[in-house]
Every structure is written in structure tokens, then in C-alpha cells.
Amino acid sequence: MQSMTRISALALCFLINAFLHAQQTAPAPVPAVIDPPAGARLLLQLKGIGTQVYLCAVKAEQAAWQFKGPSAKLLDASNQPVGTHFAGPTWHLNDGSEVQGKLIGSKPSPDTGSIPWLLLSASVHTGSGKLTPVDFIQRTDTKGGAMPTTGCDARHAGTLSRVPYAATYTFYAK
């Protein structure tokens, strides 16, 4: 188990390094299906670095990975932690503000083995701060995090898989 943790930690470090390096190159174009509506204004852009969590579940004698949620730190432009991202999906900032999102659009990532790019609408706000006026959340520049394709069978029911990922989260207001 300890060697698995070390491998996961090394994979996460590699992913963080790759993500930070990728931020220095030109970003891939954002597909229209995940563009916020015309007139939406940019409020905030953060990097998310962490894991996508999957559960090996058995239903009707069939085992399959199920998405549980993200577990990530949110970093500002100077790579300082400013909040967290977790199931809901929810983004929480250290200023006490929080927003939950509801999926509007999705597009496969241009990076093979990475989670899709998304557009979400804000469905619930909590607290007051930078996330209070958010109406839309966009996830782009994803690296990693794709659902495992092996390792889930009846013997592994209840097992969690934490897949390292990184993404850019952009928050917009109407």
C-alpha cells in the first residue's frame, strides 16, 4: 500500500509539473459548446490540481468504475492555494464563498486520457466573496483524471481509485 501511495504521489508531482509547463505554451482553442453565453464577463481563473475519485461498484453482478467527485486544491496565478474543489461539483474559496455547478455542455479533452472540458451553470451559492457573483464555470486545459479502464471486478468492490489531474477553472458572471 505504501508503494502505491508513493507511485500516486510521484504521478501527481509529474502531472503538476506538466500542467505548469503547459500553462507557458499557447492554450488550445475553447470549443463553442463550452463557451459561456455572449456578454458573460471573466471574474476569476484558477488552476485545479488534485485527483478525480472513482469507486469500483457492483450492480446486477456487473462491476464498473463510478465517478465519485474531484478532490483538488485551487491555485491562483502565483500558484498559491486559495481554495478547494470537491464533489457537488463545488468550488470553495478561503474567503468563505462557495459555488456549486450544474452541467450545461461537455467536449472531449484534446489531451488523450484526460477528463472532458465542461461548461457549468452556477446552481447554489454560499457565503460571500469572489464566487458570490459567479453564473458560469468553465473547465479547460485538462491533464489526466480519466476513469480507470481496468482493476474493477467483484473482488475490488468498494475500492477507490484516485487519478491525478489538473485543469483550469474559469469563473464568469452575466
N, CA and C atoms as a LAMMPS dump frame, in Angstrom:
ITEM: TIMESTEP
0
ITEM: NUMBER OF ATOMS
522
ITEM: BOX BOUNDS ff ff ff
-5.0000000000000000e+02 5.0000000000000000e+02
-5.0000000000000000e+02 5.0000000000000000e+02
-5.0000000000000000e+02 5.0000000000000000e+02
ITEM: ATOMS id mol type element x y z
1 1 1 N 0.828 -1.197 0
2 1 2 C 0 0 0
3 1 3 C 0.866 1.251 0
4 2 1 N 1.967 1.223 0.753
5 2 2 C 2.823 2.381 0.83
6 2 3 C 3.453 2.683 -0.532
7 3 1 N 3.824 1.628 -1.277
8 3 2 C 4.412 1.861 -2.596
9 3 3 C 3.375 2.451 -3.551
10 4 1 N 2.087 2.071 -3.425
11 4 2 C 1.033 2.66 -4.243
12 4 3 C 0.887 4.146 -3.939
13 5 1 N 0.982 4.508 -2.676
14 5 2 C 0.899 5.911 -2.292
15 5 3 C 2.071 6.681 -2.869
16 6 1 N 3.277 6.086 -2.819
17 6 2 C 4.46 6.741 -3.37
18 6 3 C 4.315 6.914 -4.873
19 7 1 N 3.78 5.904 -5.569
20 7 2 C 3.579 5.999 -7.012
21 7 3 C 2.564 7.092 -7.316
22 8 1 N 1.466 7.126 -6.556
23 8 2 C 0.453 8.159 -6.769
24 8 3 C 1.03 9.54 -6.518
25 9 1 N 1.847 9.695 -5.485
26 9 2 C 2.459 10.986 -5.183
27 9 3 C 3.406 11.396 -6.303
28 10 1 N 4.179 10.445 -6.817
29 10 2 C 5.078 10.756 -7.925
30 10 3 C 4.301 11.117 -9.183
31 11 1 N 3.215 10.382 -9.438
32 11 2 C 2.39 10.684 -10.611
33 11 3 C 1.785 12.08 -10.488
34 12 1 N 1.327 12.444 -9.283
35 12 2 C 0.756 13.765 -9.067
36 12 3 C 1.805 14.849 -9.265
37 13 1 N 3.022 14.64 -8.76
38 13 2 C 4.102 15.624 -8.952
39 13 3 C 4.417 15.798 -10.435
40 14 1 N 4.478 14.691 -11.169
41 14 2 C 4.737 14.757 -12.603
42 14 3 C 3.628 15.529 -13.301
43 15 1 N 2.37 15.246 -12.922
44 15 2 C 1.23 15.912 -13.527
45 15 3 C 1.245 17.409 -13.236
46 16 1 N 1.557 17.79 -12.014
47 16 2 C 1.631 19.207 -11.651
48 16 3 C 2.692 19.897 -12.493
49 17 1 N 3.865 19.284 -12.61
50 17 2 C 4.94 19.857 -13.408
51 17 3 C 4.515 20.013 -14.871
52 18 1 N 3.88 18.993 -15.423
53 18 2 C 3.427 19.044 -16.814
54 18 3 C 2.372 20.132 -16.994
55 19 1 N 1.464 20.257 -16.026
56 19 2 C 0.414 21.261 -16.115
57 19 3 C 1.002 22.67 -16.064
58 20 1 N 1.918 22.899 -15.138
59 20 2 C 2.518 24.224 -15.017
60 20 3 C 3.323 24.569 -16.262
61 21 1 N 4.01 23.591 -16.841
62 21 2 C 4.753 23.822 -18.077
63 21 3 C 3.801 24.121 -19.223
64 22 1 N 2.69 23.4 -19.294
65 22 2 C 1.72 23.607 -20.367
66 22 3 C 1.119 25.001 -20.305
67 23 1 N 1.024 25.583 -19.121
68 23 2 C 0.459 26.913 -18.975
69 23 3 C 1.335 27.968 -19.637
70 24 1 N 2.604 27.642 -19.898
71 24 2 C 3.514 28.597 -20.517
72 24 3 C 3.403 28.573 -22.038
73 25 1 N 2.723 27.569 -22.593
74 25 2 C 2.531 27.482 -24.04
75 25 3 C 1.138 28.012 -24.379
76 26 1 N 0.875 28.218 -25.657
77 26 2 C -0.429 28.732 -26.075
78 26 3 C -1.524 27.73 -25.736
79 27 1 N -2.625 28.19 -25.107
80 27 2 C -3.706 27.275 -24.762
81 27 3 C -4.434 26.798 -26.014
82 28 1 N -5.019 25.601 -25.916
83 28 2 C -5.813 25.076 -27.021
84 28 3 C -7.072 25.931 -27.153
85 29 1 N -7.613 26.067 -28.372
86 29 2 C -8.832 26.858 -28.53
87 29 3 C -10.001 26.21 -27.784
88 30 1 N -10.865 27.04 -27.232
89 30 2 C -12.016 26.551 -26.475
90 30 3 C -13.169 26.311 -27.446
91 31 1 N -13.734 25.09 -27.463
92 31 2 C -14.853 24.791 -28.355
93 31 3 C -16.097 25.599 -27.981
94 32 1 N -16.87 26.006 -28.971
95 32 2 C -18.06 26.837 -28.749
96 32 3 C -19.06 26.185 -27.793
97 33 1 N -19.155 24.854 -27.792
98 33 2 C -20.137 24.169 -26.949
99 33 3 C -19.901 24.426 -25.458
100 34 1 N -18.698 24.842 -25.091
101 34 2 C -18.445 25.132 -23.681
102 34 3 C -18.107 26.605 -23.441
103 35 1 N -18.399 27.448 -24.413
104 35 2 C -18.242 28.894 -24.219
105 35 3 C -19.372 29.403 -23.341
106 36 1 N -19.091 30.34 -22.433
107 36 2 C -20.196 30.965 -21.693
108 36 3 C -21.02 31.818 -22.659
109 37 1 N -22.252 32.154 -22.288
110 37 2 C -23.091 32.961 -23.182
111 37 3 C -22.454 34.31 -23.514
112 38 1 N -22.835 34.856 -24.656
113 38 2 C -22.354 36.18 -25.062
114 38 3 C -22.655 37.183 -23.955
115 39 1 N -21.702 38.042 -23.71
116 39 2 C -21.878 39.062 -22.681
117 39 3 C -21.372 38.656 -21.307
118 40 1 N -21.072 37.361 -21.122
119 40 2 C -20.536 36.925 -19.821
120 40 3 C -19.156 37.543 -19.642
121 41 1 N -18.877 37.979 -18.417
122 41 2 C -17.569 38.607 -18.173
123 41 3 C -16.732 37.748 -17.234
124 42 1 N -15.45 37.71 -17.527
125 42 2 C -14.488 36.944 -16.749
126 42 3 C -14.361 37.535 -15.342
127 43 1 N -14.485 36.683 -14.321
128 43 2 C -14.313 37.112 -12.939
129 43 3 C -12.999 36.623 -12.345
130 44 1 N -12.678 35.36 -12.617
131 44 2 C -11.572 34.724 -11.915
132 44 3 C -11.141 33.481 -12.68
133 45 1 N -9.827 33.217 -12.69
134 45 2 C -9.314 31.987 -13.296
135 45 3 C -8.35 31.343 -12.313
136 46 1 N -8.567 30.047 -12.037
137 46 2 C -7.756 29.306 -11.079
138 46 3 C -7.315 27.98 -11.677
139 47 1 N -6.214 27.455 -11.166
140 47 2 C -5.756 26.12 -11.535
141 47 3 C -6.266 25.151 -10.48
142 48 1 N -6.735 24.011 -10.933
143 48 2 C -7.127 22.939 -10.026
144 48 3 C -6.133 21.804 -10.174
145 49 1 N -5.563 21.353 -9.049
146 49 2 C -4.616 20.24 -9.083
147 49 3 C -4.982 19.279 -7.957
148 50 1 N -5.212 18.019 -8.326
149 50 2 C -5.599 17.019 -7.331
150 50 3 C -5.896 15.693 -7.973
151 51 1 N -7.016 15.086 -7.568
152 51 2 C -7.403 13.789 -8.11
153 51 3 C -8.886 13.765 -8.458
154 52 1 N -9.213 12.904 -9.415
155 52 2 C -10.599 12.542 -9.696
156 52 3 C -10.791 11.196 -9.009
157 53 1 N -11.836 11.072 -8.205
158 53 2 C -12.039 9.878 -7.388
159 53 3 C -13.13 9.012 -8.006
160 54 1 N -12.809 7.722 -8.168
161 54 2 C -13.729 6.752 -8.739
162 54 3 C -13.914 5.591 -7.762
163 55 1 N -15.123 5.022 -7.737
164 55 2 C -15.459 3.896 -6.868
165 55 3 C -15.744 2.679 -7.726
166 56 1 N -15.149 1.543 -7.36
167 56 2 C -15.464 0.279 -8.029
168 56 3 C -16.754 -0.243 -7.401
169 57 1 N -17.826 -0.283 -8.189
170 57 2 C -19.137 -0.698 -7.684
171 57 3 C -19.656 -1.897 -8.482
172 58 1 N -20.417 -2.75 -7.806
173 58 2 C -21.01 -3.918 -8.455
174 58 3 C -22.523 -3.765 -8.41
175 59 1 N -23.145 -3.808 -9.59
176 59 2 C -24.606 -3.756 -9.709
177 59 3 C -25.025 -4.849 -10.672
178 60 1 N -26.017 -5.622 -10.281
179 60 2 C -26.519 -6.72 -11.121
180 60 3 C -25.358 -7.596 -11.597
181 61 1 N -24.454 -7.891 -10.681
182 61 2 C -23.287 -8.736 -10.918
183 61 3 C -22.311 -8.179 -11.95
184 62 1 N -22.427 -6.905 -12.269
185 62 2 C -21.502 -6.234 -13.177
186 62 3 C -20.692 -5.216 -12.382
187 63 1 N -19.38 -5.294 -12.494
188 63 2 C -18.501 -4.342 -11.806
189 63 3 C -18.094 -3.236 -12.764
190 64 1 N -18.108 -2.016 -12.27
191 64 2 C -17.71 -0.874 -13.101
192 64 3 C -17.275 0.278 -12.211
193 65 1 N -16.372 1.1 -12.738
194 65 2 C -15.951 2.305 -12.039
195 65 3 C -17.056 3.346 -12.131
196 66 1 N -17.314 4.033 -11.013
197 66 2 C -18.283 5.127 -10.966
198 66 3 C -17.578 6.373 -10.455
199 67 1 N -17.879 7.497 -11.07
200 67 2 C -17.288 8.761 -10.646
201 67 3 C -17.89 9.189 -9.314
202 68 1 N -17.026 9.515 -8.349
203 68 2 C -17.469 9.998 -7.038
204 68 3 C -17.342 11.512 -6.936
205 69 1 N -16.247 12.06 -7.456
206 69 2 C -16.057 13.509 -7.399
207 69 3 C -14.594 13.877 -7.416
208 70 1 N -14.324 15.162 -7.57
209 70 2 C -12.947 15.644 -7.542
210 70 3 C -12.485 15.907 -6.114
211 71 1 N -11.197 15.946 -5.949
212 71 2 C -10.576 16.359 -4.69
213 71 3 C -9.325 17.138 -5.098
214 72 1 N -9.449 18.479 -5.108
215 72 2 C -8.355 19.282 -5.65
216 72 3 C -8.157 20.576 -4.875
217 73 1 N -6.933 21.056 -4.96
218 73 2 C -6.604 22.391 -4.459
219 73 3 C -6.794 23.364 -5.614
220 74 1 N -7.238 24.566 -5.287
221 74 2 C -7.348 25.635 -6.27
222 74 3 C -6.201 26.598 -6.038
223 75 1 N -5.471 26.913 -7.117
224 75 2 C -4.295 27.78 -7.035
225 75 3 C -4.509 29.044 -7.861
226 76 1 N -4.016 30.163 -7.349
227 76 2 C -4.106 31.414 -8.103
228 76 3 C -2.97 31.503 -9.116
229 77 1 N -2.841 32.645 -9.786
230 77 2 C -1.843 32.827 -10.845
231 77 3 C -0.415 32.697 -10.343
232 78 1 N -0.176 32.923 -9.028
233 78 2 C 1.176 32.761 -8.481
234 78 3 C 1.338 31.418 -7.773
235 79 1 N 0.438 30.469 -8.104
236 79 2 C 0.469 29.098 -7.578
237 79 3 C 0.301 29.019 -6.073
238 80 1 N -0.409 29.977 -5.496
239 80 2 C -0.722 29.955 -4.07
240 80 3 C -2.099 29.326 -3.876
241 81 1 N -2.27 28.431 -2.887
242 81 2 C -3.577 27.82 -2.646
243 81 3 C -4.593 28.869 -2.186
244 82 1 N -5.749 28.877 -2.842
245 82 2 C -6.799 29.832 -2.492
246 82 3 C -8.135 29.156 -2.208
247 83 1 N -8.187 27.829 -2.332
248 83 2 C -9.44 27.135 -2.085
249 83 3 C -9.36 25.671 -2.454
250 84 1 N -10.543 25.049 -2.502
251 84 2 C -10.649 23.621 -2.817
252 84 3 C -11.802 23.381 -3.791
253 85 1 N -11.721 22.235 -4.442
254 85 2 C -12.765 21.782 -5.368
255 85 3 C -13.102 20.36 -4.965
256 86 1 N -14.407 20.083 -4.81
257 86 2 C -14.824 18.762 -4.343
258 86 3 C -16.185 18.415 -4.928
259 87 1 N -16.723 17.246 -4.536
260 87 2 C -17.978 16.738 -5.098
261 87 3 C -19.09 17.765 -4.973
262 88 1 N -19.988 17.716 -5.914
263 88 2 C -21.121 18.627 -5.96
264 88 3 C -21.539 18.906 -7.399
265 89 1 N -20.662 19.313 -8.292
266 89 2 C -19.3 19.8 -8.057
267 89 3 C -19.339 21.159 -7.353
268 90 1 N -18.401 21.358 -6.44
269 90 2 C -18.359 22.562 -5.617
270 90 3 C -16.959 23.15 -5.622
271 91 1 N -16.898 24.48 -5.669
272 91 2 C -15.649 25.224 -5.548
273 91 3 C -15.79 26.088 -4.3
274 92 1 N -14.818 26.018 -3.405
275 92 2 C -14.845 26.773 -2.147
276 92 3 C -13.556 27.575 -2.043
277 93 1 N -13.681 28.883 -1.823
278 93 2 C -12.502 29.726 -1.661
279 93 3 C -12.258 30.03 -0.184
280 94 1 N -11.026 30.344 0.127
281 94 2 C -10.644 30.662 1.503
282 94 3 C -11.361 31.904 2.033
283 95 1 N -11.944 32.73 1.144
284 95 2 C -12.682 33.913 1.6
285 95 3 C -14.081 33.556 2.111
286 96 1 N -14.446 32.257 2.062
287 96 2 C -15.738 31.787 2.563
288 96 3 C -16.799 31.635 1.494
289 97 1 N -16.522 32.086 0.279
290 97 2 C -17.516 31.948 -0.786
291 97 3 C -17.438 30.557 -1.406
292 98 1 N -18.583 30.117 -1.9
293 98 2 C -18.681 28.768 -2.455
294 98 3 C -19.739 28.772 -3.548
295 99 1 N -19.504 27.985 -4.597
296 99 2 C -20.477 27.843 -5.67
297 99 3 C -20.527 26.382 -6.096
298 100 1 N -21.751 25.914 -6.365
299 100 2 C -21.953 24.586 -6.948
300 100 3 C -22.356 24.781 -8.395
301 101 1 N -21.99 23.819 -9.232
302 101 2 C -22.308 23.923 -10.644
303 101 3 C -23.186 22.796 -11.135
304 102 1 N -23.887 23.082 -12.247
305 102 2 C -24.735 22.095 -12.922
306 102 3 C -24.299 22.065 -14.381
307 103 1 N -24.041 20.882 -14.907
308 103 2 C -23.511 20.711 -16.26
309 103 3 C -24.433 21.296 -17.328
310 104 1 N -23.816 22.078 -18.239
311 104 2 C -24.521 22.621 -19.408
312 104 3 C -23.973 21.987 -20.682
313 105 1 N -22.637 21.919 -20.79
314 105 2 C -22.022 21.4 -22.007
315 105 3 C -20.715 20.698 -21.711
316 106 1 N -20.36 19.771 -22.605
317 106 2 C -19.141 18.976 -22.434
318 106 3 C -18.516 18.729 -23.797
319 107 1 N -17.191 18.688 -23.797
320 107 2 C -16.433 18.41 -25.018
321 107 3 C -15.229 17.568 -24.63
322 108 1 N -14.932 16.475 -25.352
323 108 2 C -13.751 15.681 -25.003
324 108 3 C -12.49 16.548 -24.994
325 109 1 N -11.606 16.256 -24.075
326 109 2 C -10.332 16.962 -23.998
327 109 3 C -9.495 16.628 -25.22
328 110 1 N -8.75 17.595 -25.752
329 110 2 C -7.838 17.28 -26.846
330 110 3 C -6.641 16.459 -26.367
331 111 1 N -6.477 16.343 -25.046
332 111 2 C -5.384 15.576 -24.445
333 111 3 C -5.885 14.171 -24.101
334 112 1 N -5.437 13.169 -24.831
335 112 2 C -5.87 11.79 -24.618
336 112 3 C -5.643 11.373 -23.168
337 113 1 N -6.621 10.683 -22.592
338 113 2 C -6.514 10.216 -21.213
339 113 3 C -6.888 11.268 -20.186
340 114 1 N -7.457 12.371 -20.667
341 114 2 C -7.834 13.454 -19.765
342 114 3 C -9.349 13.614 -19.703
343 115 1 N -9.819 14.129 -18.574
344 115 2 C -11.247 14.368 -18.393
345 115 3 C -11.728 15.454 -19.358
346 116 1 N -13.024 15.451 -19.678
347 116 2 C -13.548 16.406 -20.664
348 116 3 C -13.482 17.863 -20.197
349 117 1 N -13.592 18.746 -21.157
350 117 2 C -13.756 20.169 -20.891
351 117 3 C -15.249 20.4 -20.683
352 118 1 N -15.608 21.305 -19.766
353 118 2 C -17.007 21.49 -19.384
354 118 3 C -17.411 22.947 -19.296
355 119 1 N -18.714 23.172 -19.389
356 119 2 C -19.328 24.435 -19.005
357 119 3 C -20.45 24.086 -18.041
358 120 1 N -20.453 24.763 -16.901
359 120 2 C -21.473 24.545 -15.885
360 120 3 C -22.141 25.875 -15.544
361 121 1 N -23.399 25.794 -15.133
362 121 2 C -24.07 26.992 -14.626
363 121 3 C -24.032 26.917 -13.109
364 122 1 N -23.958 28.069 -12.468
365 122 2 C -23.967 28.113 -11.006
366 122 3 C -25.378 27.781 -10.537
367 123 1 N -25.481 26.819 -9.618
368 123 2 C -26.806 26.415 -9.14
369 123 3 C -27.037 26.797 -7.682
370 124 1 N -25.988 26.864 -6.89
371 124 2 C -26.098 27.213 -5.466
372 124 3 C -24.891 28.061 -5.08
373 125 1 N -25.143 29.15 -4.356
374 125 2 C -24.072 29.99 -3.805
375 125 3 C -24.16 29.955 -2.279
376 126 1 N -23.001 29.966 -1.619
377 126 2 C -22.936 30.019 -0.168
378 126 3 C -21.891 31.049 0.219
379 127 1 N -22.13 31.761 1.312
380 127 2 C -21.158 32.736 1.787
381 127 3 C -21.079 33.939 0.87
382 128 1 N -20.121 34.806 1.16
383 128 2 C -19.912 35.97 0.302
384 128 3 C -18.417 36.123 0.052
385 129 1 N -18.096 36.519 -1.16
386 129 2 C -16.703 36.659 -1.572
387 129 3 C -16.614 36.606 -3.081
388 130 1 N -15.468 36.196 -3.582
389 130 2 C -15.199 36.225 -5.024
390 130 3 C -16.122 35.331 -5.845
391 131 1 N -16.636 34.246 -5.251
392 131 2 C -17.504 33.34 -6.009
393 131 3 C -18.98 33.723 -5.949
394 132 1 N -19.332 34.727 -5.146
395 132 2 C -20.731 35.123 -4.986
396 132 3 C -21.397 35.499 -6.305
397 133 1 N -20.767 36.291 -7.186
398 133 2 C -21.447 36.688 -8.426
399 133 3 C -21.326 35.681 -9.579
400 134 1 N -20.709 34.538 -9.368
401 134 2 C -20.462 33.582 -10.454
402 134 3 C -21.774 33.021 -11.009
403 135 1 N -21.864 33.03 -12.351
404 135 2 C -23.007 32.431 -13.046
405 135 3 C -22.604 31.205 -13.854
406 136 1 N -21.328 31.166 -14.288
407 136 2 C -20.855 30.059 -15.116
408 136 3 C -19.448 29.663 -14.703
409 137 1 N -19.167 28.364 -14.807
410 137 2 C -17.836 27.83 -14.521
411 137 3 C -17.418 27.022 -15.75
412 138 1 N -16.212 27.283 -16.225
413 138 2 C -15.684 26.571 -17.397
414 138 3 C -14.439 25.791 -16.968
415 139 1 N -14.372 24.51 -17.349
416 139 2 C -13.182 23.689 -17.085
417 139 3 C -12.501 23.403 -18.416
418 140 1 N -11.218 23.792 -18.521
419 140 2 C -10.439 23.569 -19.741
420 140 3 C -9.038 23.098 -19.371
421 141 1 N -8.219 22.906 -20.383
422 141 2 C -6.801 22.563 -20.21
423 141 3 C -6.598 21.368 -19.281
424 142 1 N -7.455 20.374 -19.4
425 142 2 C -7.369 19.215 -18.511
426 142 3 C -6.193 18.32 -18.864
427 143 1 N -5.568 17.806 -17.833
428 143 2 C -4.461 16.853 -17.951
429 143 3 C -4.742 15.711 -16.973
430 144 1 N -4.945 14.506 -17.494
431 144 2 C -5.175 13.344 -16.64
432 144 3 C -6.594 13.29 -16.098
433 145 1 N -6.785 12.401 -15.109
434 145 2 C -8.057 12.287 -14.419
435 145 3 C -9.076 11.355 -15.02
436 146 1 N -8.782 10.748 -16.185
437 146 2 C -9.764 9.886 -16.839
438 146 3 C -10.066 8.652 -15.995
439 147 1 N -11.288 8.173 -16.129
440 147 2 C -11.735 6.99 -15.393
441 147 3 C -10.847 5.793 -15.734
442 148 1 N -10.481 5.018 -14.703
443 148 2 C -9.682 3.814 -14.986
444 148 3 C -10.438 2.871 -15.923
445 149 1 N -9.705 2.102 -16.678
446 149 2 C -10.336 1.15 -17.601
447 149 3 C -10.15 -0.288 -17.126
448 150 1 N -9.343 -0.484 -16.097
449 150 2 C -9.108 -1.821 -15.563
450 150 3 C -9.102 -1.764 -14.042
451 151 1 N -9.062 -2.959 -13.43
452 151 2 C -8.898 -3.037 -11.984
453 151 3 C -10.182 -3.051 -11.183
454 152 1 N -11.323 -3.085 -11.845
455 152 2 C -12.598 -3.126 -11.123
456 152 3 C -13.299 -4.435 -11.455
457 153 1 N -13.42 -5.274 -10.445
458 153 2 C -14.171 -6.52 -10.573
459 153 3 C -14.804 -6.8 -9.211
460 154 1 N -15.537 -7.891 -9.094
461 154 2 C -16.259 -8.198 -7.858
462 154 3 C -15.33 -8.236 -6.637
463 155 1 N -14.085 -8.687 -6.816
464 155 2 C -13.138 -8.742 -5.692
465 155 3 C -12.755 -7.358 -5.199
466 156 1 N -12.863 -6.345 -6.056
467 156 2 C -12.431 -4.986 -5.708
468 156 3 C -13.594 -4.043 -5.413
469 157 1 N -14.795 -4.594 -5.264
470 157 2 C -15.966 -3.761 -4.973
471 157 3 C -15.687 -2.9 -3.743
472 158 1 N -16.02 -1.629 -3.853
473 158 2 C -15.804 -0.691 -2.753
474 158 3 C -14.443 -0.013 -2.779
475 159 1 N -13.573 -0.427 -3.69
476 159 2 C -12.238 0.161 -3.787
477 159 3 C -12.322 1.527 -4.461
478 160 1 N -11.542 2.468 -3.952
479 160 2 C -11.454 3.79 -4.575
480 160 3 C -10.195 3.883 -5.421
481 161 1 N -10.303 4.578 -6.532
482 161 2 C -9.148 4.893 -7.363
483 161 3 C -9.063 6.405 -7.456
484 162 1 N -7.911 6.955 -7.11
485 162 2 C -7.68 8.405 -7.161
486 162 3 C -6.722 8.678 -8.315
487 163 1 N -7.25 9.283 -9.375
488 163 2 C -6.481 9.514 -10.595
489 163 3 C -6.034 10.986 -10.637
490 164 1 N -4.728 11.233 -10.631
491 164 2 C -4.227 12.613 -10.653
492 164 3 C -4.726 13.386 -11.879
493 165 1 N -5.044 14.661 -11.644
494 165 2 C -5.468 15.523 -12.748
495 165 3 C -5.116 16.974 -12.446
496 166 1 N -5.171 17.774 -13.494
497 166 2 C -5.03 19.227 -13.383
498 166 3 C -5.971 19.843 -14.408
499 167 1 N -6.444 21.046 -14.112
500 167 2 C -7.353 21.741 -15.025
501 167 3 C -7.318 23.24 -14.745
502 168 1 N -7.845 23.987 -15.687
503 168 2 C -8.071 25.413 -15.488
504 168 3 C -9.558 25.622 -15.281
505 169 1 N -9.91 26.359 -14.218
506 169 2 C -11.3 26.71 -13.934
507 169 3 C -11.448 28.209 -14.123
508 170 1 N -12.367 28.593 -14.998
509 170 2 C -12.627 29.996 -15.271
510 170 3 C -14.059 30.311 -14.844
511 171 1 N -14.196 31.361 -14.044
512 171 2 C -15.473 31.738 -13.466
513 171 3 C -15.974 33.012 -14.15
514 172 1 N -17.262 33.008 -14.55
515 172 2 C -17.859 34.124 -15.276
516 172 3 C -19.135 34.608 -14.59
517 173 1 N -19.465 35.889 -14.809
518 173 2 C -20.74 36.46 -14.376
519 173 3 C -21.47 36.948 -15.615
520 174 1 N -22.8 37.039 -15.526
521 174 2 C -23.61 37.545 -16.655
522 174 3 C -23.343 39.011 -16.856
